[in-house]
Each structure stands twice: as C-alpha cells, then as structure tokens.
Amino acid sequence: MRFARVRRAPRRVVLYGKPGCHLCEDARLLLDQLSRRYRLTVEEIDIRGDPALYRRYDILIPVIRIEHGPEISAPITRATLLAALDHETARE
C-alpha cells in the first residue's frame, strides 16, 4: 500500500520594502532560498506607493507577513524566518 503525499497550497508571504534597501534585498534572497522547502508565493510591496504603508513600515523595513501567521521586521535573519515558517507549519 502506498500513501499519497498531501500537497498543500503554497503559503502567501508579503515582503514590504522599497527599492535601494539592502536589507529588503537580503530578505528577498532568504525568501527565494526557502520558497521551495516551504512552498511560498512571495509578493513584494513597495511601501512608497501607499502613504499608510509608508507611515506604518518606514523605519521597520523589511517586514515579512506570513499569511495567517506572524509579521516579522528587521533585522530578519535566516533563523528568525525559519522559526516563523516552522511555527506556521506546526500549526497546520
């Protein structure tokens, strides 16, 4: 008997940042590296396009929001991102 592996839909992750932000670029690289392992769909949002987002996140970027999960802000390390993603995986 073979057990079928359940394929979950990719999790939506939003990266808030702005061009020229090297920390945002580093966060994007981390998300790219982990996207297959965690099946992520990443959307990048430039906070400069929305005054409310700019006021909210200006000095916090990069900010990563995991759908139905935590929001983490700089400094974002591989360890903090893995902990947030693993926390969500354990809840499923």
Backbone as a ProteinNet text record, in pm:
[ID]
protein_1_A
[PRIMARY]
MRFARVRRAPRRVVLYGKPGCHLCEDARLLLDQLSRRYRLTVEEIDIRGDPALYRRYDILIPVIRIEHGPEISAPITRATLLAALDHETARE
[TERTIARY]
84	0	89.1	57.1	134	49.9	115.2	47.1	70.4	-36.8	-25.4	21.2	106.6	155.9	60.1	15	-78	1.1	-38.6	28.9	-55	2	-66.7	-47.2	-142.3	-129.7	-15.4	52.6	160.3	108.4	192.8	157.2	194.5	107.5	130.7	212.4	318.4	406.1	419.1	408.3	422.5	549.2	631.2	753	731.8	726.4	713.6	853.4	879.5	1010.1	1008.1	1126.4	1137.6	1268.6	1275.2	1397.4	1515.3	1632.3	1752.3	1777.1	1687.5	1700.6	1775.9	1901.9	1980.7	1927.6	1867.5	1808.1	1687.1	1613.4	1499.6	1547.9	1657.2	1714.9	1761.5	1821.7	1865.1	1745.6	1636.2	1515.6	1457.8	1457.2	1406.8	1490.4	1620.3	1709.8	1678.9	1659.1	1622.8	1491.8	1392.9	1264.2	1280.6	1362.1	1387.6	1450.8	1545.6	1614.9	1520.6	1421.5	1331.7	1199.4	1179	1048.1	1010.6	1105.1	1072.9	1045.4	1128.6	1113.8	978.1	933	808.1	693.6	714.7	612.4	551.4	631	589.2	556.7	457.9	429.9	458.3	557.7	603	555.5	494.9	453.7	533.4	595.9	670.7	586.2	580.4	505.3	598.2	604.1	683.2	600.8	647.4	571	557.3	640.7	631.2	504	437.3	316.9	190.5	199.4	82.1	122.5	70.6	109.7	86.9	-20.4	-47	59	94.8	200.4	334.2	361.1	487.3	495.2	386.5	386.6	401.9	338.6	340.7	476.2	540.1	659.2	789.9	787.5	904.7	1034.9	1040.8	1167.4	1176.6	1075.5	1075	1120.7	1123.9	1150.5	1289.3	1299.3	1196.6	1101.6	978.5	877	822.1	814.8	758.9	633.7	525.2	398.4	364	349.1	313.7	162.7	98	-47.4	-90.8	-186.6	-237.9	-127.2	-25.7	85.7	147.7	269.5	335.3	383.4	411.9	476.2	610.4	716.1	849.6	913.8	992.6	1057.4	1206.9	1278	1423.6	1466.4	1573	1658.2	1600	1590.5	1540	1659.9	1671.7	1779.8	1719.4	1804.1	1758	1689.3	1746.9	1690.5	1551.9	1533.4	1402	1297.9	1338.2	1245.3	1209.9	1308.2	1281.5	1188.7	1211	1125.4	981.7	963	827.2	761.2	834.8	778.7	752.9	842.7	823.5	706.2	687.9	574.5	444.3	437.5	316.6	298.1	406.4	397.7	345.7	390.2	347.6	199.3	143.7	2.2	-87.8	-36.2	-120.1	-158
-117.4	0	124.5	217	341.6	454.9	538.7	655	774	840	959.5	1075.6	1153.7	1271.1	1387.5	1448.5	1560.3	1685.3	1747.6	1870.2	1988.7	2067.1	2185.9	2298.9	2386.4	2504.4	2590.2	2660.7	2748.7	2854.1	2886.6	2992.2	3126.4	3222.2	3357.2	3434.2	3494.5	3576	3711.6	3817.2	3952.6	4013.1	4068.5	4138.5	4287.2	4364.2	4509.1	4569.4	4657.2	4720.9	4834.1	4870.5	4972.4	4951.9	4998.6	4984.6	5054.7	4994.2	5052.2	5012.7	4936.1	4889.4	4756.2	4758.3	4634.9	4528	4567.9	4469.4	4401.3	4478.2	4422.2	4320.1	4352.8	4260.1	4131.9	4145.6	4028.1	3942	4006.6	3933.2	3859.4	3924.2	3860.4	3738	3748.4	3636.4	3518.8	3547.3	3441.9	3374.9	3456.3	3400.3	3314.1	3359.6	3280.3	3145.5	3147.7	3025.3	2926.3	2977.7	2891.4	2862.1	2921.3	2912.7	2770.5	2689.8	2551.6	2464.8	2480.5	2399.4	2423.1	2547.3	2582.1	2611.7	2597.9	2625.6	2763.9	2866	3003.8	3072.7	3158.2	3252.7	3389.3	3457.5	3583.7	3700.6	3796.7	3921.2	4034.1	4115.9	4230.6	4356.2	4434.7	4559.4	4673.6	4771.7	4892.4	4986.9	5012	5093.3	5238.1	5280.4	5419.4	5445.1	5340.5	5355.4	5377.4	5368.9	5383.4	5461.2	5583.1	5664.3	5594.9	5517.7	5448.4	5340.7	5265.4	5165.1	5230.5	5342.2	5412.7	5456.7	5514.6	5557.8	5438.3	5328.9	5211.5	5141.4	5129.2	5046.1	5120.7	5250.1	5326.4	5283.1	5285.2	5252.4	5104.2	5027.2	4885.5	4793.3	4842.3	4753.6	4693.3	4573.1	4493.2	4432.3	4412.1	4345.7	4230.1	4114.4	3996.4	3956.1	3943.6	3897.7	3763.7	3663.7	3529.9	3514.9	3474.4	3460.1	3373.7	3422.8	3354.8	3330.3	3414.4	3393.1	3522	3511.4	3627	3728.5	3844.2	3950.6	3973.3	3967.5	3990.5	4107.9	4182.5	4300.1	4294.1	4386.8	4391.1	4396.7	4329.9	4251.8	4112.5	4076.3	3943.9	3856.3	3752.1	3656.6	3525.3	3440.4	3307.6	3236.9	3250.4	3183.6	3237.6	3368.6	3424.4	3385.9	3385.1	3348.3	3200	3115.6	2972.3	2947	3016.2	2998.5	3036.9	3146.7	3191.2	3091.4	3042.3	2946	2811.6	2767.6	2640.8	2648.9	2763.3	2784.2	2765.1	2821	2808.1	2664.4	2597.6	2459.5	2369.4	2393.1	2311.2	2328	2443.5	2470.3	2401.7	2365.6	2309	2165.7
0	0	0	-84.6	-91.9	-35	37.8	93.5	2.5	-29.7	-113.3	-27.1	-82.2	-11.9	-37.3	69.3	56.7	19.9	-90.1	-132.5	-90.3	-3.3	43.3	-57.4	-57.5	-143.1	-90.9	-181	-135.6	-37.1	57.3	152.8	94.7	114.1	64.3	167	117.9	201.7	134.3	214.4	161.9	220.3	132.2	172.9	148.3	254.7	244.6	247.3	152.2	144.7	45.4	-1.2	-104.9	-179.1	-303	-382	-313.4	-329.2	-271.8	-127.4	-71.1	67.7	65.1	109.6	103.1	198.4	308.7	399.2	334	253.8	180.3	77.2	10.6	-87	-18.9	99.7	175.3	216.2	259	298.5	178.3	62.1	-59.3	-95.1	-81.1	-108.2	-14.4	113.2	208.5	168.6	130.8	88.9	-36.3	-129.9	-250.9	-214.9	-121.3	-81.9	-13.1	58.6	135.5	64.9	-50.9	-116.5	-158.4	-197.8	-236.8	-114.6	-14.7	107.3	173.1	172.3	240.2	143.9	15.4	-87	-64.9	-89.9	-68	-199.3	-193.9	-301.5	-241.8	-297.3	-239.4	-323.9	-256.1	-319.4	-255.1	-337.7	-286.6	-301.4	-195	-197.8	-162.1	-253.2	-232.9	-145.6	-24.3	69.9	25.3	-69.7	-116	-195.4	-241	-321.5	-240.6	-109.2	-23.7	101.5	118.8	234.6	369.6	380.9	507.2	533.7	430.2	447.1	478	414.4	439.3	585	636.2	777.1	871	836.4	923.5	925.6	807.9	796.4	769	755.6	712.8	779.6	910.8	977.4	1017.1	983.6	1020.2	908	782.6	669.6	677	624	560.3	663.4	619.7	701.1	618.3	679.9	614.2	690.6	615.9	675.3	612.4	697.7	653.3	668.5	560.8	563.1	680.7	757.2	876.7	978.5	976.7	1066.7	1114.6	1160.8	1220.2	1117.5	1169	1091.6	1158.3	1079.7	1136	1063.8	1139.1	1080.6	1108.2	1047.1	1056.9	1203.3	1235.8	1146.5	1122.1	996.1	959	928.6	1005.8	984.7	935.7	888.3	845	962.1	1081.3	1199.6	1234.1	1230	1264.2	1158.7	1033.5	927.1	935.6	959.1	975	1093.4	1203.8	1321.7	1289.8	1218.6	1182.4	1088.1	989.7	894.6	961.2	1047.8	1117.4	1214.5	1276.6	1366.9	1290.8	1172.9	1091.6	1043.4	1008	961.5	1073	1195.4	1308.6	1338.5	1306.6	1331.9	1232	1114.8	1007.4	1034.6
[MASK]
++++++++++++++++++++++++++++++++++++++++++++++++++++++++++++++++++++++++++++++++++++++++++++

